[in-house]
Amino acid sequence: MQPILYTIIKQQSLHELLETFYQCIGLPIQVLDENGEVLDTFGESHSYCKIFKKFLPPPESCIKLHSNASKLAMSLGETYIFACHSNLNHIVFPLVNNNLLLGSILAGPFLMDTPDSLLLSDIASKYDIPTVNILEMYEEASSLPSFEPSKVTYISRMLYYMCSGLVTDSKNQFVLNHNKLSQQSRINESIQMYKANHMVNKKAYPYEKEKALITKLKTGDTEKSKALLNDLLGYVFFAEGNNLEVVKTRAMELSSLLSRAAIEGGATSDSILKINNQFLMDLQDINTLDNLCYKLQETIDVFTECMFNYLPSKSNEITKKAIRYISKNFSRPLTLEEVAGHVHLNPSYFSTLFKQSTGSSFKEYLNMVRIEESKRLLSNTDYSIIDIALATGFEDQSYFSKVFKKYTGLTPKQYR
């Protein structure tokens, strides 16, 4: 019966890949099926391994170890470098289709240091290998392939580039798993930071980071937006624990918050509404915390794309630059002339270009940004209305109240 791997990838293609790798690197390489069984190989089995396998108990077989390493590589989302039972190193790359492990590519064994007595002393005692056989293994170890750790990194990278395109879904799943793992790592770092800081009150939600997230989203800084999102998620886990339903509630609140920020950043309201509705629908089918966190992170990318990529190409960069400048400076007196100067355009031409790109005049857009920030301050602080007016760039309380009611239908006092 044909292995499932060969129904997805041509056997000849894999054979030629192995041959190319072996001829270039001189490192034995194999194709394994989903259970760790060898399907194809280039490079002879080393004498060191042949001696050692005589003393390896069946439950600790190489096949089982290679299979487990392949599964771990798939979950990690990257090539996996590991040491086998006999302290020799290997690199494994998983071949995945629709999140199903079809098999893997295994390169090795090799050393990353000169063989010495320490390499074998632990093995001898663990597997009860007679001295005569240990001496044989020590003698054979000198002919094992050996690479500096830095070179191993490059070999691992080469294996990734050679193999990642073999199965289209393999590369996509690989990247997805890697991104999820990276995000969870950053969230865990945030959780540990909050746990270590005994001054942090679990009931005191970090609104300042939420504000910073909105600012970064509006300026199109997706990397810092994601970093702040992961920090906020870390706080939610710290304060609420790993309760999926509670985190889903927080996720809905964050999605709503990001939706408003995206619209204020220039995205069309109908597109953002569709995205937010789709997120809420997807939320119902999410049953793990890592998928939930990653879905939120993906939403930041989509919102940012809606804010900037819909703009006419000719004015795209100019408008993005202006929006970023407004987001950073809205809290002080800001004029059309100043922003036009920042993007090196005539004020009249800039005004027309900005209106065409965003659908709002410069003054309307500036007021929308200021009102949104004032709404946040009214909801989450005890600052006086006059202080909030001044903090968001308005010259006096009367004008602030007039503009606030125009955009919200309420006075600042009623809103609070």
C-alpha positions as CSV (number, residue, x, y, z in Angstrom):
1,M,0.0,0.0,0.0
2,Q,1.4,3.4,-1.0
3,P,2.3,5.6,2.0
4,I,-0.1,8.6,2.4
5,L,2.8,11.0,2.1
6,Y,3.4,9.8,-1.5
7,T,-0.2,10.5,-2.4
8,I,0.5,14.2,-1.7
9,I,4.1,14.6,-2.7
10,K,5.8,12.8,-5.6
11,Q,8.2,10.2,-4.4
12,Q,10.7,11.2,-7.1
13,S,10.6,14.8,-5.9
14,L,11.4,13.8,-2.4
15,H,14.2,11.5,-3.5
16,E,15.9,14.2,-5.5
17,L,15.6,16.6,-2.6
18,L,17.3,14.1,-0.3
19,E,20.0,13.5,-2.8
20,T,20.7,17.3,-3.3
21,F,20.9,17.9,0.4
22,Y,23.2,15.0,1.0
23,Q,25.5,15.8,-1.8
24,C,25.8,19.5,-0.7
25,I,26.0,19.0,3.1
26,G,27.3,15.4,3.5
27,L,24.8,14.8,6.2
28,P,22.6,11.6,6.2
29,I,19.0,12.4,5.5
30,Q,15.8,10.4,5.5
31,V,12.1,10.6,4.6
32,L,9.9,9.2,7.4
33,D,6.3,8.3,7.3
34,E,3.7,9.6,9.9
35,N,4.8,6.8,12.3
36,G,8.5,7.5,12.0
37,E,9.3,4.6,9.7
38,V,12.0,5.2,7.0
39,L,10.7,5.5,3.5
40,D,13.8,6.7,1.7
41,T,17.4,7.6,2.7
42,F,20.7,9.0,1.5
43,G,23.8,8.3,3.5
44,E,24.7,5.1,5.3
45,S,23.7,4.3,8.9
46,H,26.8,5.1,11.0
47,S,28.7,2.4,12.8
48,Y,28.3,4.3,16.1
49,C,24.5,3.9,15.8
50,K,24.7,0.2,14.8
51,I,26.7,-0.6,17.9
52,F,24.4,1.4,20.2
53,K,21.1,0.0,18.9
54,K,22.0,-3.4,20.1
55,F,21.6,-2.1,23.7
56,L,18.6,0.2,23.2
57,P,15.4,-1.3,24.8
58,P,12.5,-1.7,22.3
59,P,10.2,0.8,24.2
60,E,12.8,3.5,23.5
61,S,13.1,2.8,19.8
62,C,14.6,5.4,17.3
63,I,11.3,5.1,15.3
64,K,9.2,6.3,18.3
65,L,11.7,9.1,19.1
66,H,11.7,10.4,15.5
67,S,7.9,10.2,15.4
68,N,7.5,12.2,18.6
69,A,10.1,14.8,17.5
70,S,8.2,15.3,14.2
71,K,5.0,15.9,16.1
72,L,6.7,18.4,18.4
73,A,8.2,20.2,15.4
74,M,4.7,20.5,13.9
75,S,3.3,22.0,17.1
76,L,6.3,24.4,17.5
77,G,5.9,25.6,14.0
78,E,9.6,25.4,13.2
79,T,12.4,22.9,12.4
80,Y,13.3,21.1,15.6
81,I,16.9,20.2,16.6
82,F,17.1,17.4,19.2
83,A,19.4,14.8,20.7
84,C,18.7,11.1,20.4
85,H,19.1,8.4,23.0
86,S,22.8,8.2,22.2
87,N,23.4,12.0,22.6
88,L,23.7,12.5,18.8
89,N,22.0,15.5,17.2
90,H,19.3,15.5,14.5
91,I,17.1,18.1,12.7
92,V,13.5,17.3,11.8
93,F,11.1,19.1,9.5
94,P,7.4,18.0,9.6
95,L,5.4,17.6,6.4
96,V,1.8,18.7,7.1
97,N,-1.5,18.8,5.2
98,N,-4.7,20.2,6.8
99,N,-3.0,20.0,10.2
100,L,-2.3,16.3,9.7
101,L,1.2,15.0,10.0
102,L,2.0,13.1,6.8
103,G,5.6,12.4,7.6
104,S,8.9,14.3,8.0
105,I,12.4,14.9,6.8
106,L,15.1,13.9,9.2
107,A,18.8,15.0,8.9
108,G,21.5,13.5,11.1
109,P,23.1,12.2,13.2
110,F,25.8,14.7,13.8
111,L,27.9,16.3,16.7
112,M,28.3,19.9,17.7
113,D,31.5,19.4,19.6
114,T,34.5,17.1,19.7
115,P,33.6,13.7,21.1
116,D,35.0,13.0,24.5
117,S,34.5,10.5,27.4
118,L,31.5,12.6,28.7
119,L,29.6,11.8,25.5
120,L,29.6,8.1,26.4
121,S,29.8,7.9,30.2
122,D,26.1,8.7,30.8
123,I,25.1,6.3,28.0
124,A,27.2,3.5,29.3
125,S,25.6,3.6,32.8
126,K,22.0,4.3,31.5
127,Y,21.9,1.4,29.0
128,D,24.4,-0.9,30.7
129,I,26.7,-1.1,27.8
130,P,29.9,-3.2,28.3
131,T,33.2,-1.3,28.3
132,V,34.4,-3.0,25.2
133,N,31.4,-1.7,23.2
134,I,31.7,1.8,24.7
135,L,35.3,1.9,23.5
136,E,34.2,0.8,20.0
137,M,31.6,3.6,20.0
138,Y,34.2,6.1,21.2
139,E,36.5,5.1,18.3
140,E,33.6,5.4,15.8
141,A,32.5,8.8,17.2
142,S,35.5,10.5,15.7
143,S,34.2,9.9,12.2
144,L,30.7,11.3,12.9
145,P,29.8,14.5,11.0
146,S,30.5,17.5,13.2
147,F,29.3,21.1,12.8
148,E,29.6,24.3,14.8
149,P,26.3,25.4,16.4
150,S,26.1,28.4,14.1
151,K,26.5,26.1,11.1
152,V,23.7,23.9,12.4
153,T,21.4,26.9,12.5
154,Y,22.1,27.5,8.8
155,I,21.6,23.9,7.9
156,S,18.3,23.9,9.8
157,R,17.3,27.0,7.9
158,M,18.3,25.4,4.6
159,L,16.1,22.4,5.4
160,Y,13.2,24.7,6.0
161,Y,13.6,26.5,2.7
162,M,14.0,23.3,0.8
163,C,11.0,21.5,2.3
164,S,8.4,24.2,3.2
165,G,7.1,24.4,-0.4
166,L,6.6,20.6,-0.8
167,V,3.0,20.8,0.7
168,T,1.3,24.2,0.3
169,D,-0.7,23.7,3.5
170,S,2.5,22.5,5.3
171,K,4.1,26.0,5.0
172,N,0.9,27.8,5.9
173,Q,0.3,25.5,9.0
174,F,4.0,25.8,9.9
175,V,3.8,29.6,9.9
176,L,0.5,29.6,11.8
177,N,1.8,27.3,14.5
178,H,5.0,29.3,14.8
179,N,3.0,32.6,15.1
180,K,0.7,31.1,17.7
181,L,3.6,29.8,19.8
182,S,5.3,33.2,19.6
183,Q,2.2,35.0,20.7
184,Q,1.6,32.7,23.6
185,S,5.2,33.1,24.7
186,R,4.8,36.9,24.7
187,I,1.5,36.6,26.6
188,N,3.2,34.3,29.2
189,E,6.0,36.9,29.6
190,S,3.3,39.5,30.3
191,I,1.6,37.3,32.9
192,Q,4.8,36.6,34.7
193,M,5.6,40.4,34.7
194,Y,2.2,41.1,36.4
195,K,2.7,38.3,38.9
196,A,6.2,39.6,39.8
197,N,4.9,43.1,40.4
198,H,3.1,42.9,43.7
199,M,1.9,46.5,43.3
200,V,-0.4,45.5,40.5
201,N,-4.1,45.4,41.5
202,K,-6.0,42.7,39.7
203,K,-9.1,45.0,39.7
204,A,-7.2,48.0,38.2
205,Y,-7.4,47.4,34.4
206,P,-4.5,49.0,32.6
207,Y,-6.5,51.6,30.6
208,E,-3.3,53.5,29.7
209,K,-2.2,50.5,27.7
210,E,-5.5,50.3,26.0
211,K,-5.2,53.9,25.0
212,A,-1.7,53.3,23.7
213,L,-3.1,50.3,21.6
214,I,-5.6,52.6,20.0
215,T,-3.0,55.2,19.2
216,K,-0.7,52.6,17.6
217,L,-3.5,51.1,15.6
218,K,-4.5,54.5,14.2
219,T,-0.9,55.2,13.2
220,G,-0.6,51.9,11.4
221,D,2.1,50.5,13.8
222,T,0.9,46.9,13.7
223,E,3.9,45.4,15.5
224,K,3.5,47.7,18.6
225,S,-0.2,47.3,18.4
226,K,0.2,43.5,18.7
227,A,2.7,43.8,21.5
228,L,0.2,46.0,23.5
229,L,-2.6,43.6,22.7
230,N,-0.6,40.6,24.0
231,D,0.3,42.7,27.1
232,L,-3.5,43.4,27.7
233,L,-4.3,39.7,27.2
234,G,-1.6,38.8,29.7
235,Y,-3.3,41.1,32.2
236,V,-6.7,39.4,31.5
237,F,-5.2,36.0,32.1
238,F,-3.5,37.3,35.3
239,A,-6.7,38.9,36.6
240,E,-9.3,36.4,35.4
241,G,-7.4,33.1,35.0
242,N,-7.8,30.8,32.0
243,N,-11.6,31.0,31.9
244,L,-12.4,30.9,28.1
245,E,-15.8,32.5,28.4
246,V,-14.5,35.4,30.5
247,V,-11.7,36.0,28.0
248,K,-14.2,35.8,25.2
249,T,-16.1,38.7,26.8
250,R,-12.9,40.7,27.1
251,A,-12.2,39.9,23.4
252,M,-15.6,41.2,22.3
253,E,-14.9,44.4,24.2
254,L,-11.5,44.8,22.6
255,S,-12.8,44.1,19.2
256,S,-15.4,46.8,19.6
257,L,-12.7,49.2,20.9
258,L,-10.5,48.4,17.9
259,S,-13.5,48.8,15.5
260,R,-14.1,52.4,16.7
261,A,-10.4,53.1,16.5
262,A,-10.2,51.8,12.9
263,I,-13.1,54.0,11.8
264,E,-11.6,57.0,13.4
265,G,-8.3,56.1,11.7
266,G,-10.0,56.4,8.3
267,A,-11.6,53.0,7.5
268,T,-15.1,52.9,6.2
269,S,-17.7,52.1,8.8
270,D,-19.4,49.4,6.6
271,S,-16.2,47.4,6.1
272,I,-15.3,47.6,9.8
273,L,-18.9,46.5,10.8
274,K,-18.6,43.4,8.5
275,I,-15.2,42.5,10.0
276,N,-16.4,42.9,13.6
277,N,-19.6,40.9,12.9
278,Q,-17.4,38.1,11.3
279,F,-15.2,38.2,14.4
280,L,-18.2,37.8,16.7
281,M,-19.4,34.8,14.6
282,D,-16.0,33.2,14.6
283,L,-15.8,33.7,18.3
284,Q,-18.7,31.2,18.8
285,D,-16.6,28.4,17.2
286,I,-13.4,29.1,19.1
287,N,-12.7,26.6,21.9
288,T,-9.1,27.2,22.8
289,L,-7.4,30.3,24.4
290,D,-4.5,30.3,21.9
291,N,-6.9,30.4,18.9
292,L,-8.9,33.2,20.5
293,C,-5.7,35.3,21.2
294,Y,-4.5,34.7,17.6
295,K,-7.8,35.6,16.1
296,L,-7.6,39.0,17.9
297,Q,-4.1,39.5,16.6
298,E,-5.3,38.8,13.1
299,T,-8.1,41.3,13.5
300,I,-5.5,44.0,14.2
301,D,-3.9,43.3,10.8
302,V,-7.3,43.4,9.0
303,F,-8.4,46.7,10.7
304,T,-5.0,48.3,9.8
305,E,-5.4,47.2,6.2
306,C,-8.9,48.7,6.1
307,M,-7.6,52.0,7.4
308,F,-4.7,52.4,5.0
309,N,-4.9,50.0,2.0
310,Y,-8.2,51.3,0.7
311,L,-6.8,54.7,0.1
312,P,-6.0,55.7,-3.5
313,S,-2.4,54.6,-4.2
314,K,-1.3,58.1,-5.2
315,S,-2.2,59.6,-1.9
316,N,-1.8,56.5,0.3
317,E,1.6,57.3,1.9
318,I,0.8,61.0,2.3
319,T,-2.5,60.4,4.0
320,K,-1.0,57.7,6.2
321,K,1.8,60.1,7.3
322,A,-0.8,62.9,8.0
323,I,-3.0,60.5,10.1
324,R,0.0,59.4,12.1
325,Y,1.0,63.0,12.8
326,I,-2.6,63.9,13.9
327,S,-2.7,60.8,16.2
328,K,0.5,61.9,17.9
329,N,-0.3,65.6,18.2
330,F,-4.1,65.9,18.6
331,S,-3.8,66.9,22.3
332,R,-2.2,70.3,21.4
333,P,-3.3,73.1,19.1
334,L,-3.0,71.6,15.6
335,T,-3.7,73.4,12.3
336,L,-4.2,72.3,8.8
337,E,-1.2,74.4,7.8
338,E,1.1,72.5,10.3
339,V,0.0,69.1,9.1
340,A,0.3,70.1,5.4
341,G,3.8,71.4,6.1
342,H,4.6,68.0,7.8
343,V,3.8,66.2,4.5
344,H,5.3,68.9,2.4
345,L,2.1,70.0,0.5
346,N,0.3,73.2,-0.1
347,P,-2.5,73.5,2.6
348,S,-5.2,73.9,0.0
349,Y,-4.1,70.9,-2.0
350,F,-3.6,68.8,1.1
351,S,-7.1,69.7,2.4
352,T,-8.6,68.4,-0.9
353,L,-6.4,65.3,-0.9
354,F,-7.2,64.5,2.7
355,K,-11.0,64.8,2.1
356,Q,-10.8,62.6,-1.0
357,S,-8.8,59.9,0.9
358,T,-10.7,59.8,4.2
359,G,-14.1,61.1,3.4
360,S,-13.7,63.7,6.2
361,S,-12.3,67.2,6.2
362,F,-9.2,67.8,8.3
363,K,-11.2,69.6,11.0
364,E,-13.8,66.9,11.1
365,Y,-11.2,64.2,11.4
366,L,-9.2,66.0,14.1
367,N,-12.4,66.5,16.1
368,M,-13.3,62.8,15.8
369,V,-10.0,61.8,17.2
370,R,-10.2,64.3,20.0
371,I,-13.8,63.3,20.9
372,E,-13.0,59.6,21.0
373,E,-10.1,60.3,23.4
374,S,-12.3,62.5,25.6
375,K,-15.0,59.7,25.7
376,R,-12.3,57.4,27.1
377,L,-11.2,59.9,29.7
378,L,-14.8,60.6,30.7
379,S,-15.5,56.9,31.2
380,N,-12.3,55.9,33.0
381,T,-11.0,58.9,35.0
382,D,-12.2,61.4,37.5
383,Y,-10.7,64.4,35.7
384,S,-12.9,67.5,35.5
385,I,-14.6,68.3,32.2
386,I,-12.4,71.4,31.7
387,D,-9.3,69.3,32.3
388,I,-10.4,66.7,29.7
389,A,-11.2,69.4,27.2
390,L,-7.7,70.9,27.5
391,A,-6.0,67.5,27.6
392,T,-7.6,66.6,24.2
393,G,-6.7,69.8,22.4
394,F,-9.8,71.9,22.9
395,E,-9.3,75.6,23.8
396,D,-12.2,75.9,26.2
397,Q,-15.0,73.9,27.8
398,S,-17.8,75.5,25.9
399,Y,-16.5,74.7,22.5
400,F,-15.6,71.2,23.7
401,S,-19.2,70.6,24.9
402,K,-20.6,71.8,21.6
403,V,-18.4,69.5,19.5
404,F,-18.9,66.6,21.9
405,K,-22.7,66.9,21.6
406,K,-22.5,67.2,17.8
407,Y,-20.6,63.8,17.6
408,T,-22.3,61.9,20.4
409,G,-25.8,63.5,20.9
410,L,-24.9,64.0,24.6
411,T,-23.1,66.6,26.6
412,P,-19.9,65.5,28.3
413,K,-21.7,65.5,31.6
414,Q,-24.6,63.3,30.3
415,Y,-22.1,60.9,28.7
416,R,-20.2,60.5,32.0
